[in-house]
Amino acid sequence: MVVYHVCVLYPAPLRDLLMRLATSGLYAARWTEQVHAEWTRNLLHKRPEPG
């Protein structure tokens, strides 16, 4: 099992690579609710939703 940190979930290219490896069965990917909230907050800060 691998626990992801915010720095690998955002930006997208690294996240995509690591998620592909996880879905291939190489390892099980996990992250906490706090990590999920932080990376989505960072994404919305850099790329706000159109109003």
C-alpha positions in Angstrom: 0.0 0.0 0.0 1.2 3.5 -0.8 -0.2 6.7 0.9 -0.1 9.6 -1.5 0.8 13.1 -0.3 -0.6 16.3 -1.8 2.6 16.9 -3.8 1.9 13.8 -5.9 -1.8 14.4 -6.4 -1.4 17.9 -7.8 0.0 18.6 -10.4 -1.9 16.3 -12.8 0.9 14.7 -14.8 2.5 13.0 -11.8 -0.9 12.1 -10.4 -1.9 10.5 -13.7 1.2 8.4 -13.8 1.0 7.2 -10.3 -2.7 6.4 -10.6 -2.1 4.4 -13.8 0.5 2.4 -11.9 -1.9 1.8 -9.0 -4.7 0.7 -11.3 -2.3 -1.7 -13.0 -2.2 -3.6 -9.7 1.4 -2.6 -8.9 0.3 -1.2 -5.5 -2.8 0.0 -3.7 -3.0 3.8 -3.6 -4.5 5.6 -0.6 -4.8 9.2 0.7 -6.5 10.9 3.6 -9.5 13.1 3.6 -7.2 16.0 4.6 -4.9 15.3 1.6 -7.9 15.1 -0.7 -9.3 18.4 0.6 -5.9 20.1 0.2 -5.2 19.0 -3.4 -8.7 20.0 -4.5 -8.4 23.4 -2.8 -5.0 23.9 -4.6 -6.6 23.0 -7.9 -9.5 25.4 -7.5 -7.2 28.2 -6.4 -5.1 27.8 -9.5 -8.0 27.1 -11.9 -11.2 28.6 -10.5 -14.6 27.3 -11.8 -16.1 29.6 -14.4 -18.8 31.8 -12.8 
